[in-house]
Amino acid sequence: MRKNKALFEMQSDICKTLASPKRIEILNALKEGEKTVSELVEILGVPKANVSQHLAVMRYKGILQSRRKGINIYYSVSNYKVIEACSLMREVLMEHMKERGRLAKRAAQ
């Protein structure tokens, strides 16, 4: 039972890390493959310092990995299942919104 509790706490920690819309946006940008900080800054339209901060947090938590090539640092998702989990949660959200829309239509009739 204690092992499960520790696992639940670790899972909660990862979920907290992903609770930022900007971090989910970064993951979305990385789902097609690795990118440099500069590429992510251009895609996201936010300051480099902001992107770097988010990347550092996600790398520390093991969500992202990085590699250096020359002067560039390339970031990628450590485990593609993180992308799949985010996609699944997005599907749940879309289904929920669709159902709420149906309920609102019925209530308006």
VMD Tcl script that builds the backbone (N, CA, C; Angstrom):
set m [mol new atoms 327]
animate dup $m
set s [atomselect $m all]
$s set {name element resname resid chain x y z} {
  {N N MET 1 A 0.819 -1.199 0.000}
  {CA C MET 1 A 0.000 0.000 0.000}
  {C C MET 1 A 0.864 1.265 0.000}
  {N N ARG 2 A 1.971 1.239 0.745}
  {CA C ARG 2 A 2.858 2.412 0.786}
  {C C ARG 2 A 3.482 2.675 -0.578}
  {N N LYS 3 A 3.775 1.589 -1.320}
  {CA C LYS 3 A 4.338 1.764 -2.662}
  {C C LYS 3 A 3.353 2.499 -3.547}
  {N N ASN 4 A 2.073 2.146 -3.441}
  {CA C ASN 4 A 1.049 2.832 -4.229}
  {C C ASN 4 A 0.971 4.306 -3.850}
  {N N LYS 5 A 1.051 4.589 -2.560}
  {CA C LYS 5 A 0.985 5.978 -2.109}
  {C C LYS 5 A 2.135 6.795 -2.700}
  {N N ALA 6 A 3.320 6.242 -2.686}
  {CA C ALA 6 A 4.479 6.935 -3.257}
  {C C ALA 6 A 4.296 7.135 -4.756}
  {N N LEU 7 A 3.758 6.126 -5.416}
  {CA C LEU 7 A 3.517 6.241 -6.854}
  {C C LEU 7 A 2.464 7.302 -7.149}
  {N N PHE 8 A 1.403 7.347 -6.324}
  {CA C PHE 8 A 0.367 8.369 -6.506}
  {C C PHE 8 A 0.946 9.767 -6.310}
  {N N GLU 9 A 1.848 9.909 -5.359}
  {CA C GLU 9 A 2.472 11.215 -5.115}
  {C C GLU 9 A 3.352 11.623 -6.293}
  {N N MET 10 A 4.083 10.656 -6.841}
  {CA C MET 10 A 4.916 10.952 -8.011}
  {C C MET 10 A 4.040 11.328 -9.217}
  {N N GLN 11 A 2.946 10.599 -9.391}
  {CA C GLN 11 A 2.022 10.899 -10.487}
  {C C GLN 11 A 1.431 12.292 -10.314}
  {N N SER 12 A 1.058 12.631 -9.096}
  {CA C SER 12 A 0.520 13.953 -8.807}
  {C C SER 12 A 1.539 15.044 -9.127}
  {N N ASP 13 A 2.787 14.779 -8.809}
  {CA C ASP 13 A 3.852 15.745 -9.073}
  {C C ASP 13 A 3.998 16.004 -10.577}
  {N N ILE 14 A 3.937 14.937 -11.368}
  {CA C ILE 14 A 4.015 15.099 -12.828}
  {C C ILE 14 A 2.810 15.870 -13.334}
  {N N CYS 15 A 1.621 15.532 -12.808}
  {CA C CYS 15 A 0.409 16.244 -13.231}
  {C C CYS 15 A 0.491 17.731 -12.882}
  {N N LYS 16 A 1.039 18.052 -11.720}
  {CA C LYS 16 A 1.226 19.465 -11.332}
  {C C LYS 16 A 2.160 20.157 -12.311}
  {N N THR 17 A 3.197 19.460 -12.717}
  {CA C THR 17 A 4.151 20.034 -13.666}
  {C C THR 17 A 3.464 20.329 -14.993}
  {N N LEU 18 A 2.540 19.464 -15.388}
  {CA C LEU 18 A 1.839 19.644 -16.662}
  {C C LEU 18 A 0.604 20.536 -16.539}
  {N N ALA 19 A 0.373 21.105 -15.363}
  {CA C ALA 19 A -0.810 21.938 -15.142}
  {C C ALA 19 A -0.680 23.342 -15.717}
  {N N SER 20 A 0.357 23.600 -16.450}
  {CA C SER 20 A 0.576 24.907 -17.078}
  {C C SER 20 A 0.209 24.838 -18.561}
  {N N PRO 21 A -0.681 25.718 -19.010}
  {CA C PRO 21 A -1.032 25.724 -20.437}
  {C C PRO 21 A 0.197 25.897 -21.344}
  {N N LYS 22 A 1.153 26.688 -20.917}
  {CA C LYS 22 A 2.343 26.918 -21.738}
  {C C LYS 22 A 3.173 25.638 -21.862}
  {N N ARG 23 A 3.244 24.868 -20.794}
  {CA C ARG 23 A 3.998 23.610 -20.849}
  {C C ARG 23 A 3.314 22.599 -21.757}
  {N N ILE 24 A 2.001 22.580 -21.732}
  {CA C ILE 24 A 1.268 21.688 -22.642}
  {C C ILE 24 A 1.479 22.144 -24.082}
  {N N GLU 25 A 1.536 23.443 -24.285}
  {CA C GLU 25 A 1.811 23.993 -25.614}
  {C C GLU 25 A 3.220 23.595 -26.080}
  {N N ILE 26 A 4.168 23.614 -25.176}
  {CA C ILE 26 A 5.539 23.188 -25.500}
  {C C ILE 26 A 5.536 21.712 -25.900}
  {N N LEU 27 A 4.846 20.886 -25.132}
  {CA C LEU 27 A 4.751 19.464 -25.478}
  {C C LEU 27 A 4.125 19.272 -26.854}
  {N N ASN 28 A 3.108 20.054 -27.135}
  {CA C ASN 28 A 2.463 19.970 -28.446}
  {C C ASN 28 A 3.444 20.318 -29.558}
  {N N ALA 29 A 4.265 21.321 -29.319}
  {CA C ALA 29 A 5.269 21.719 -30.316}
  {C C ALA 29 A 6.338 20.647 -30.489}
  {N N LEU 30 A 6.607 19.878 -29.433}
  {CA C LEU 30 A 7.653 18.858 -29.482}
  {C C LEU 30 A 7.143 17.489 -29.942}
  {N N LYS 31 A 5.847 17.364 -30.163}
  {CA C LYS 31 A 5.331 16.039 -30.525}
  {C C LYS 31 A 5.803 15.581 -31.900}
  {N N GLU 32 A 6.191 16.510 -32.750}
  {CA C GLU 32 A 6.694 16.160 -34.082}
  {C C GLU 32 A 8.203 15.910 -34.089}
  {N N GLY 33 A 8.852 16.201 -32.967}
  {CA C GLY 33 A 10.292 15.986 -32.895}
  {C C GLY 33 A 10.987 17.084 -32.119}
  {N N GLU 34 A 12.287 16.902 -31.939}
  {CA C GLU 34 A 13.055 17.831 -31.117}
  {C C GLU 34 A 13.133 19.215 -31.754}
  {N N LYS 35 A 13.290 20.199 -30.864}
  {CA C LYS 35 A 13.389 21.589 -31.291}
  {C C LYS 35 A 14.384 22.318 -30.392}
  {N N THR 36 A 14.947 23.382 -30.924}
  {CA C THR 36 A 15.834 24.227 -30.124}
  {C C THR 36 A 14.985 25.232 -29.350}
  {N N VAL 37 A 15.600 25.880 -28.379}
  {CA C VAL 37 A 14.914 26.920 -27.619}
  {C C VAL 37 A 14.436 28.016 -28.565}
  {N N SER 38 A 15.289 28.420 -29.506}
  {CA C SER 38 A 14.926 29.474 -30.454}
  {C C SER 38 A 13.711 29.095 -31.288}
  {N N GLU 39 A 13.655 27.841 -31.730}
  {CA C GLU 39 A 12.496 27.379 -32.497}
  {C C GLU 39 A 11.225 27.433 -31.648}
  {N N LEU 40 A 11.352 27.028 -30.389}
  {CA C LEU 40 A 10.185 27.056 -29.495}
  {C C LEU 40 A 9.738 28.485 -29.206}
  {N N VAL 41 A 10.699 29.400 -29.052}
  {CA C VAL 41 A 10.368 30.815 -28.833}
  {C C VAL 41 A 9.557 31.335 -30.021}
  {N N GLU 42 A 9.984 30.997 -31.215}
  {CA C GLU 42 A 9.286 31.441 -32.426}
  {C C GLU 42 A 7.880 30.832 -32.511}
  {N N ILE 43 A 7.762 29.559 -32.218}
  {CA C ILE 43 A 6.468 28.872 -32.283}
  {C C ILE 43 A 5.498 29.419 -31.240}
  {N N LEU 44 A 5.998 29.606 -30.017}
  {CA C LEU 44 A 5.134 30.003 -28.905}
  {C C LEU 44 A 4.902 31.501 -28.805}
  {N N GLY 45 A 5.817 32.277 -29.348}
  {CA C GLY 45 A 5.681 33.730 -29.298}
  {C C GLY 45 A 5.822 34.310 -27.898}
  {N N VAL 46 A 6.692 33.703 -27.093}
  {CA C VAL 46 A 6.952 34.207 -25.743}
  {C C VAL 46 A 8.458 34.414 -25.581}
  {N N PRO 47 A 8.854 35.200 -24.585}
  {CA C PRO 47 A 10.281 35.476 -24.392}
  {C C PRO 47 A 11.102 34.199 -24.142}
  {N N LYS 48 A 12.348 34.259 -24.572}
  {CA C LYS 48 A 13.264 33.130 -24.430}
  {C C LYS 48 A 13.413 32.709 -22.964}
  {N N ALA 49 A 13.491 33.673 -22.072}
  {CA C ALA 49 A 13.651 33.365 -20.646}
  {C C ALA 49 A 12.467 32.550 -20.132}
  {N N ASN 50 A 11.274 32.886 -20.591}
  {CA C ASN 50 A 10.069 32.176 -20.179}
  {C C ASN 50 A 10.090 30.736 -20.675}
  {N N VAL 51 A 10.432 30.551 -21.943}
  {CA C VAL 51 A 10.503 29.210 -22.528}
  {C C VAL 51 A 11.579 28.393 -21.810}
  {N N SER 52 A 12.722 28.989 -21.588}
  {CA C SER 52 A 13.835 28.293 -20.918}
  {C C SER 52 A 13.451 27.831 -19.519}
  {N N GLN 53 A 12.696 28.662 -18.805}
  {CA C GLN 53 A 12.245 28.304 -17.462}
  {C C GLN 53 A 11.346 27.066 -17.504}
  {N N HIS 54 A 10.374 27.065 -18.407}
  {CA C HIS 54 A 9.473 25.924 -18.539}
  {C C HIS 54 A 10.234 24.662 -18.943}
  {N N LEU 55 A 11.151 24.807 -19.871}
  {CA C LEU 55 A 11.946 23.658 -20.317}
  {C C LEU 55 A 12.767 23.074 -19.175}
  {N N ALA 56 A 13.352 23.943 -18.370}
  {CA C ALA 56 A 14.176 23.493 -17.244}
  {C C ALA 56 A 13.345 22.694 -16.242}
  {N N VAL 57 A 12.154 23.171 -15.948}
  {CA C VAL 57 A 11.276 22.474 -15.003}
  {C C VAL 57 A 10.897 21.096 -15.556}
  {N N MET 58 A 10.507 21.055 -16.820}
  {CA C MET 58 A 10.090 19.779 -17.404}
  {C C MET 58 A 11.266 18.812 -17.551}
  {N N ARG 59 A 12.434 19.347 -17.818}
  {CA C ARG 59 A 13.620 18.481 -17.892}
  {C C ARG 59 A 13.964 17.919 -16.516}
  {N N TYR 60 A 13.899 18.760 -15.502}
  {CA C TYR 60 A 14.183 18.329 -14.132}
  {C C TYR 60 A 13.225 17.225 -13.697}
  {N N LYS 61 A 11.974 17.312 -14.114}
  {CA C LYS 61 A 10.956 16.318 -13.748}
  {C C LYS 61 A 11.016 15.071 -14.627}
  {N N GLY 62 A 11.891 15.076 -15.630}
  {CA C GLY 62 A 12.062 13.905 -16.478}
  {C C GLY 62 A 11.091 13.819 -17.641}
  {N N ILE 63 A 10.333 14.887 -17.875}
  {CA C ILE 63 A 9.371 14.904 -18.973}
  {C C ILE 63 A 10.085 15.155 -20.302}
  {N N LEU 64 A 11.111 15.988 -20.251}
  {CA C LEU 64 A 11.896 16.306 -21.443}
  {C C LEU 64 A 13.337 15.859 -21.259}
  {N N GLN 65 A 14.010 15.702 -22.379}
  {CA C GLN 65 A 15.456 15.463 -22.374}
  {C C GLN 65 A 16.075 16.475 -23.332}
  {N N SER 66 A 17.357 16.678 -23.175}
  {CA C SER 66 A 18.040 17.648 -24.038}
  {C C SER 66 A 19.369 17.077 -24.496}
  {N N ARG 67 A 19.830 17.657 -25.598}
  {CA C ARG 67 A 21.165 17.318 -26.090}
  {C C ARG 67 A 21.750 18.576 -26.718}
  {N N ARG 68 A 23.053 18.698 -26.583}
  {CA C ARG 68 A 23.754 19.869 -27.128}
  {C C ARG 68 A 24.415 19.478 -28.442}
  {N N LYS 69 A 24.278 20.359 -29.417}
  {CA C LYS 69 A 24.976 20.206 -30.703}
  {C C LYS 69 A 25.485 21.593 -31.084}
  {N N GLY 70 A 26.775 21.770 -30.953}
  {CA C GLY 70 A 27.352 23.086 -31.199}
  {C C GLY 70 A 26.849 24.063 -30.156}
  {N N ILE 71 A 26.312 25.186 -30.612}
  {CA C ILE 71 A 25.803 26.189 -29.671}
  {C C ILE 71 A 24.329 25.968 -29.325}
  {N N ASN 72 A 23.692 25.029 -30.003}
  {CA C ASN 72 A 22.262 24.790 -29.785}
  {C C ASN 72 A 22.009 23.656 -28.807}
  {N N ILE 73 A 20.929 23.808 -28.047}
  {CA C ILE 73 A 20.439 22.738 -27.190}
  {C C ILE 73 A 19.093 22.310 -27.763}
  {N N TYR 74 A 18.979 21.036 -28.042}
  {CA C TYR 74 A 17.758 20.475 -28.608}
  {C C TYR 74 A 16.966 19.776 -27.506}
  {N N TYR 75 A 15.670 20.051 -27.469}
  {CA C TYR 75 A 14.790 19.439 -26.477}
  {C C TYR 75 A 13.837 18.477 -27.171}
  {N N SER 76 A 13.543 17.376 -26.474}
  {CA C SER 76 A 12.580 16.397 -26.971}
  {C C SER 76 A 11.861 15.769 -25.785}
  {N N VAL 77 A 10.760 15.115 -26.079}
  {CA C VAL 77 A 9.983 14.443 -25.044}
  {C C VAL 77 A 10.708 13.151 -24.655}
  {N N SER 78 A 10.860 12.927 -23.360}
  {CA C SER 78 A 11.572 11.748 -22.869}
  {C C SER 78 A 10.822 10.452 -23.164}
  {N N ASN 79 A 9.512 10.505 -23.052}
  {CA C ASN 79 A 8.684 9.318 -23.268}
  {C C ASN 79 A 7.423 9.764 -23.998}
  {N N TYR 80 A 7.210 9.227 -25.186}
  {CA C TYR 80 A 6.090 9.683 -26.016}
  {C C TYR 80 A 4.734 9.429 -25.362}
  {N N LYS 81 A 4.690 8.577 -24.355}
  {CA C LYS 81 A 3.425 8.322 -23.665}
  {C C LYS 81 A 2.897 9.580 -22.974}
  {N N VAL 82 A 3.780 10.518 -22.658}
  {CA C VAL 82 A 3.345 11.801 -22.086}
  {C C VAL 82 A 2.483 12.537 -23.109}
  {N N ILE 83 A 2.907 12.523 -24.374}
  {CA C ILE 83 A 2.126 13.141 -25.451}
  {C C ILE 83 A 0.784 12.431 -25.584}
  {N N GLU 84 A 0.816 11.098 -25.536}
  {CA C GLU 84 A -0.416 10.317 -25.640}
  {C C GLU 84 A -1.364 10.634 -24.487}
  {N N ALA 85 A -0.827 10.780 -23.275}
  {CA C ALA 85 A -1.657 11.105 -22.112}
  {C C ALA 85 A -2.306 12.477 -22.275}
  {N N CYS 86 A -1.550 13.448 -22.759}
  {CA C CYS 86 A -2.099 14.789 -22.985}
  {C C CYS 86 A -3.164 14.760 -24.080}
  {N N SER 87 A -2.931 13.996 -25.121}
  {CA C SER 87 A -3.912 13.859 -26.199}
  {C C SER 87 A -5.192 13.205 -25.697}
  {N N LEU 88 A -5.049 12.204 -24.859}
  {CA C LEU 88 A -6.210 11.524 -24.291}
  {C C LEU 88 A -7.019 12.480 -23.413}
  {N N MET 89 A -6.336 13.273 -22.602}
  {CA C MET 89 A -7.032 14.248 -21.762}
  {C C MET 89 A -7.740 15.295 -22.620}
  {N N ARG 90 A -7.139 15.670 -23.734}
  {CA C ARG 90 A -7.768 16.629 -24.649}
  {C C ARG 90 A -9.039 16.021 -25.244}
  {N N GLU 91 A -8.988 14.736 -25.605}
  {CA C GLU 91 A -10.177 14.056 -26.131}
  {C C GLU 91 A -11.286 14.035 -25.084}
  {N N VAL 92 A -10.940 13.734 -23.834}
  {CA C VAL 92 A -11.922 13.734 -22.756}
  {C C VAL 92 A -12.557 15.114 -22.635}
  {N N LEU 93 A -11.739 16.153 -22.680}
  {CA C LEU 93 A -12.233 17.528 -22.597}
  {C C LEU 93 A -13.175 17.844 -23.756}
  {N N MET 94 A -12.803 17.463 -24.967}
  {CA C MET 94 A -13.637 17.727 -26.142}
  {C C MET 94 A -14.983 17.001 -26.031}
  {N N GLU 95 A -14.959 15.753 -25.576}
  {CA C GLU 95 A -16.205 15.006 -25.393}
  {C C GLU 95 A -17.078 15.666 -24.328}
  {N N HIS 96 A -16.438 16.120 -23.263}
  {CA C HIS 96 A -17.168 16.796 -22.186}
  {C C HIS 96 A -17.828 18.079 -22.705}
  {N N MET 97 A -17.081 18.850 -23.475}
  {CA C MET 97 A -17.616 20.096 -24.023}
  {C C MET 97 A -18.765 19.812 -24.991}
  {N N LYS 98 A -18.618 18.770 -25.787}
  {CA C LYS 98 A -19.656 18.384 -26.735}
  {C C LYS 98 A -20.944 18.018 -25.987}
  {N N GLU 99 A -20.800 17.224 -24.937}
  {CA C GLU 99 A -21.960 16.810 -24.136}
  {C C GLU 99 A -22.621 18.008 -23.467}
  {N N ARG 100 A -21.833 18.910 -22.948}
  {CA C ARG 100 A -22.387 20.126 -22.324}
  {C C ARG 100 A -23.153 20.953 -23.351}
  {N N GLY 101 A -22.628 20.984 -24.579}
  {CA C GLY 101 A -23.319 21.721 -25.638}
  {C C GLY 101 A -24.660 21.082 -25.955}
  {N N ARG 102 A -24.702 19.755 -25.977}
  {CA C ARG 102 A -25.968 19.043 -26.221}
  {C C ARG 102 A -26.963 19.319 -25.103}
  {N N LEU 103 A -26.481 19.295 -23.868}
  {CA C LEU 103 A -27.366 19.558 -22.736}
  {C C LEU 103 A -27.893 20.987 -22.755}
  {N N ALA 104 A -27.046 21.920 -23.153}
  {CA C ALA 104 A -27.473 23.324 -23.243}
  {C C ALA 104 A -28.536 23.492 -24.334}
  {N N LYS 105 A -28.372 22.807 -25.463}
  {CA C LYS 105 A -29.375 22.873 -26.548}
  {C C LYS 105 A -30.718 22.340 -26.082}
  {N N ARG 106 A -30.660 21.192 -25.385}
  {CA C ARG 106 A -31.913 20.590 -24.893}
  {C C ARG 106 A -32.602 21.513 -23.879}
  {N N ALA 107 A -31.830 22.147 -23.035}
  {CA C ALA 107 A -32.395 23.038 -22.022}
  {C C ALA 107 A -33.008 24.274 -22.652}
  {N N ALA 108 A -32.460 24.702 -23.789}
  {CA C ALA 108 A -32.954 25.903 -24.456}
  {C C ALA 108 A -34.233 25.639 -25.244}
  {N N GLN 109 A -34.558 24.385 -25.509}
  {CA C GLN 109 A -35.748 24.054 -26.309}
  {C C GLN 109 A -37.015 24.130 -25.513}
}
mol reanalyze $m
mol bondsrecalc $m
mol representation Tube
mol addrep $m
